[in-house]
């Protein structure tokens, strides 16, 4: 059996990559348990978590402890579409970091979704209840808090600074300034600097 691997990213085949490179991609999180992979000798593409891997590949599969943090963001997390996918994929991740593009693309998505929900509510107008707006607000609530906390972590601040949101005007201005700051270049208590 060949030691070269192919994997799929958003429907596009990538490869061949060597077994060492494949293992590195697993470690950094580019290849996840649901990523489709294929190797010569396999009948069809399978999710990495279900693929019949060789003993060597299974032995090198990393077991990353929470103390040994790596960047869990998607490879495309700093892009427009990747920020939306990453925001929902990491909706309860309050322990790591998110860089400025990840945060601001998410803010833009939140704005677009809110406007869209308002338009749909205006079109269907079910009394005074804005059902679509309420549902989308609930769906976006936790991911929005999580990415704001991760952004604060990226600037070297505790997520508790997010409570400034309850101070009208002054707190909001302070948070906007924090969200605009550069990432800390070095590793901090919340992990390494996001590279994407």
C-alpha positions, -999 to +999 in steps of 0.1 A: +000+000+000+012+035-009+022+058+019+009+089+001-024+103+011-051+125-005-076+145+014-106+166+005-111+203+014-145+217+005-150+191-023-115+196-038-089+168-037-055+178-022-025+155-026-006+134-028+011+142+005+036+121+023+027+102+054+048+126+075+031+157+060-003+139+065+005+133+102+016+170+105-018+181+090-036+159+116-016+175+144-024+211+134-060+202+129-062+207+091-073+171+088-101+162+113-120+130+120-147+141+094-122+150+066-124+127+037-092+108+030-080+083+004-049+062-001-040+037-029-056+004-019-087+019-004-120+013-023-134+048-017-129+080+002-136+077+039-137+101+068-103+101+085-119+089+118-133+058+100-105+051+075-087+018+078-053+033+086-021+014+088-007+006+122+021+032+117-004+060+109-026+051+139+005+050+162+014+086+152-021+100+155-016+128+180-033+130+214-031+167+222-038+175+259-056+207+267-024+220+283-005+215+250-027+239+230-025+242+193-045+265+170-079+248+166-091+272+139-100+259+105-074+265+077-097+291+061-109+307+094-096+341+084-116+342+052-152+355+047-169+321+045-144+303+068-152+327+096-189+317+095-180+280+095-154+284+122-177+305+144-203+278+145-177+250+147-161+266+177-192+280+193-183+269+229-145+274+226-137+299+254-102+286+259-082+296+228-075+326+206-090+342+174-073+368+153-087+400+140-099+387+106-117+358+123-135+382+147-144+409+122-156+386+095-179+370+121-192+405+131-200+411+094-218+378+091-238+385+122-248+419+107-258+403+074-278+375+091-296+400+114-306+422+084-317+391+065-338+380+094-353+414+098-363+414+061-379+379+063-398+390+095-411+421+077-422+400+047-440+373+068-452+397+096-468+374+121-482+400+145-457+417+167-435+386+170-403+386+149-399+349+150-370+346+125-351+374+143-355+357+176-344+323+163-313+338+145-304+359+176-305+328+198-284+308+173-258+336+171-257+344+208-232+319+222-209+318+191-207+356+193-197+356+229-172+328+223-154+346+195-154+379+215-137+361+244-112+344+221-104+378+205-098+392+240-075+362+247-056+370+215-048+405+228-036+390+262-067+399+282-090+376+302-124+369+287-139+385+318-132+419+301-162+411+279-184+421+309-176+457+299-204+453+275-228+461+304-213+496+307-231+517+281-209+537+257-176+536+278-175+499+280-185+494+244-158+518+232-132+500+253-142+466+239-140+480+203-105+492+210-095+458+224-110+440+194-090+462+171-056+456+188-030+434+171-025+398+182+001+391+208+030+377+188+041+353+214+023+324+230+001+334+259-019+315+285-046+308+259-023+292+234-001+301+204-008+330+181-033+321+155-014+316+122-044+317+099 
